[in-house]
Amino acid sequence: MNELKSVVALQARVYEFLERQDEATLLAIVSGEARLAISRDGDTQVSSSGPAPEALLPSGDPELVAQELSKPASEDQRRIFLRATGLPVTGLRRVARLRGLRGYSGLTKAGLIDHLASPGTEQLGTPRKSRQAKVALQPETARADAEVASIAARLREMETVEEGAAYLDTLQLDRDGLRALAAALQLTRVDRLNQAELEKRVLKQAIGSRRKFSGLGKW
């Protein structure tokens, strides 16, 4: 019975100690970056984890947070990490965007933290595969003609608009990417077109008279 009481008393002391720590220190303890030390009366060492090294504290940079968010192993650890960053709603939304998440635009700060910490978001998003999530061409690529010209040439080789649309769908270009492609195809007056209209103009220009109308319906 005495041994059980000792264990209970020890646990109470540990919980009391942990409650006094800030979230950054708790995260460092959970992740193994900081350790609890034991000292006896008269020892110079203090029984505490000490603050986590500055380099290990969560960053306030959304890009770094998006990368570091893959490291915590559990949902609770990710939630603690996100709170410790101190990012505002705009910063958390940028983290969500960088990680390829959807459905976050109307969330509060608490909702964003829960969404980012939830299972299934542990790994950084690879190029997004959904139709709605459009990947922008890199700024230098949008101007460089190597990749854009290659896409335009590939479209010109296709026989049908349907085939071209399927090809563009695999590229997942956003509006800026389609505008770069339109420029490569020498299309003008496309700035006011929405994304769907712009895609149709690009396909019509690239495939032109080679388009077969069978089974495609009207534009």
matplotlib code that plots the C-alpha trace (Angstrom):
import matplotlib.pyplot as plt

x = [0.0, 2.8, 4.4, 1.1, 0.9, 4.4, 3.5, 0.4, 2.3, 5.0, 2.5, 0.8, 4.2, 4.9, 1.5, 2.0, 5.3, 3.9, 1.1, 3.6, 5.3, 4.4, 3.3, 6.7, 8.4, 5.7, 6.1, 9.8, 9.3, 6.8, 9.0, 12.1, 13.9, 14.0, 14.2, 13.3, 16.2, 16.3, 18.3, 18.6, 18.9, 22.3, 22.8, 23.4, 21.1, 17.4, 14.7, 13.1, 13.2, 14.5, 13.3, 13.6, 16.5, 15.6, 16.2, 13.7, 10.9, 8.0, 8.6, 6.3, 7.0, 4.0, 6.4, 8.5, 5.5, 4.1, 7.3, 7.7, 4.1, 5.0, 7.3, 4.9, 3.7, 0.2, -2.8, -2.4, 1.3, 0.5, -2.2, 0.2, 2.8, 0.4, -0.8, 2.8, 3.6, 1.3, 0.3, -2.8, -5.7, -4.1, -0.9, -2.7, -4.6, -1.3, 0.0, -3.2, -2.7, 1.0, 0.0, -2.6, -5.6, -9.2, -12.2, -10.4, -11.4, -14.3, -12.7, -11.9, -8.4, -9.4, -11.0, -7.9, -5.7, -8.0, -8.1, -4.3, -3.7, -6.3, -5.1, -4.4, -2.5, 0.8, 2.6, 3.2, 0.9, 2.4, 1.1, -2.7, -4.7, -8.2, -9.8, -10.6, -7.1, -5.1, -1.3, 0.3, 3.2, 6.3, 6.9, 9.9, 8.2, 5.2, 7.6, 9.9, 9.0, 10.4, 7.6, 4.8, 5.8, 6.0, 2.5, 1.2, 3.0, 1.5, -2.0, -1.6, -0.8, -4.2, -7.1, -10.0, -11.0, -12.0, -8.5, -7.0, -9.2, -8.2, -4.5, -5.0, -6.8, -3.8, -1.6, -3.9, -3.0, -4.4, -5.6, -2.1, -0.8, -3.6, -2.9, 0.8, -0.3, -2.7, 0.2, 2.3, -0.6, -0.8, -4.3, -5.2, -8.0, -8.1, -7.6, -11.3, -12.1, -12.8, -10.8, -13.4, -13.7, -9.9, -9.5, -12.0, -10.2, -6.9, -8.2, -10.0, -6.9, -4.5, -6.5, -8.5, -9.7, -8.4, -11.0, -13.5, -17.0, -18.3, -19.7, -18.3, -21.5, -21.5, -19.2]
y = [0.0, 2.4, 1.7, 2.5, 5.8, 6.7, 6.1, 8.2, 11.0, 10.9, 11.1, 14.1, 15.9, 15.1, 16.5, 19.5, 20.2, 19.7, 22.1, 24.9, 24.5, 26.4, 24.7, 25.0, 23.2, 20.5, 19.9, 19.6, 17.0, 15.0, 15.0, 14.0, 17.3, 18.1, 15.6, 15.7, 15.6, 14.4, 16.2, 15.7, 18.3, 19.9, 19.2, 22.1, 20.8, 21.8, 19.2, 20.5, 20.1, 23.6, 25.7, 24.1, 25.4, 28.4, 26.6, 24.0, 26.4, 26.5, 29.0, 31.9, 31.4, 29.6, 27.9, 26.5, 25.5, 23.7, 21.7, 21.1, 20.0, 16.6, 15.9, 15.6, 12.0, 12.5, 14.8, 16.2, 17.0, 18.7, 20.8, 21.8, 22.7, 24.8, 26.8, 27.4, 29.0, 31.9, 32.2, 34.3, 33.0, 34.3, 32.5, 29.2, 29.5, 29.9, 26.7, 24.9, 26.1, 25.1, 21.6, 21.2, 21.1, 22.1, 23.4, 25.8, 29.2, 29.7, 28.2, 30.1, 29.9, 26.9, 25.2, 25.7, 24.2, 21.2, 20.8, 21.0, 18.7, 16.0, 12.6, 12.5, 15.8, 14.5, 14.5, 17.6, 17.6, 16.4, 18.1, 18.1, 15.5, 16.8, 18.7, 21.7, 22.1, 23.8, 23.9, 27.1, 27.0, 28.3, 32.0, 31.4, 28.5, 30.7, 32.9, 30.2, 28.9, 25.4, 23.9, 26.1, 25.5, 21.8, 21.8, 23.8, 21.5, 18.5, 20.0, 20.7, 17.0, 15.9, 15.0, 16.0, 18.7, 15.9, 14.5, 17.9, 18.6, 15.3, 16.2, 19.7, 18.0, 15.9, 19.1, 20.7, 24.2, 27.2, 30.4, 31.9, 28.7, 28.7, 32.4, 31.5, 28.7, 31.1, 33.5, 30.7, 29.9, 33.7, 34.1, 37.7, 39.3, 36.5, 38.5, 38.8, 35.1, 32.9, 29.6, 27.4, 29.9, 30.3, 26.5, 26.3, 29.1, 27.4, 24.0, 25.6, 27.5, 24.6, 21.9, 24.1, 22.4, 19.0, 18.8, 16.1, 16.9, 13.4, 12.9, 16.2, 18.2, 22.0, 24.4]
z = [0.0, 0.9, -2.6, -4.3, -2.4, -3.4, -7.1, -6.8, -5.1, -7.7, -10.5, -8.8, -8.6, -12.3, -13.4, -11.2, -12.9, -16.4, -15.8, -15.1, -18.5, -21.6, -24.8, -26.5, -23.6, -23.5, -27.2, -26.8, -24.0, -26.0, -29.2, -27.2, -27.9, -24.2, -21.3, -17.6, -15.3, -11.7, -9.0, -5.3, -2.5, -2.8, -6.4, -8.7, -11.4, -11.1, -11.6, -14.7, -18.4, -18.9, -21.9, -25.3, -27.3, -29.3, -32.6, -31.6, -30.8, -33.3, -36.0, -36.9, -40.6, -42.3, -44.8, -42.0, -40.0, -43.0, -43.2, -39.4, -39.0, -40.4, -37.4, -34.4, -34.3, -32.9, -33.4, -29.9, -30.5, -33.8, -32.1, -29.3, -31.9, -33.9, -30.9, -29.9, -33.2, -32.4, -36.0, -36.7, -38.8, -42.0, -41.2, -40.4, -43.7, -45.6, -43.8, -44.9, -48.5, -48.5, -47.3, -50.1, -47.8, -48.7, -46.9, -44.5, -45.8, -43.4, -40.3, -37.1, -35.6, -33.4, -36.4, -38.5, -35.8, -35.5, -39.3, -39.7, -36.7, -37.8, -39.1, -42.8, -42.8, -41.4, -44.7, -46.8, -49.8, -53.1, -56.3, -55.7, -57.6, -57.2, -60.0, -57.8, -56.4, -59.2, -59.1, -60.4, -62.7, -61.0, -61.8, -63.9, -65.7, -66.5, -68.6, -69.9, -72.9, -72.5, -70.5, -71.8, -75.4, -74.7, -73.4, -76.4, -78.8, -77.1, -77.4, -81.1, -81.7, -80.2, -82.3, -80.2, -77.7, -75.3, -75.4, -74.9, -71.9, -70.3, -70.8, -69.2, -66.4, -65.6, -65.5, -63.0, -64.2, -62.4, -64.1, -64.3, -65.9, -68.5, -69.2, -69.9, -72.2, -74.0, -74.5, -76.0, -78.4, -79.3, -77.8, -76.9, -74.8, -72.3, -69.1, -68.3, -69.0, -66.1, -65.8, -67.6, -70.5, -70.7, -70.9, -73.7, -75.7, -75.2, -76.4, -79.4, -80.4, -80.0, -81.6, -84.1, -87.2, -86.2, -83.5, -84.1, -83.1, -82.6, -79.1, -77.8, -77.9, -78.0, -76.3]

ax = plt.figure().add_subplot(projection="3d")
ax.plot(x, y, z, "-o")
ax.set_aspect("equal")
plt.show()
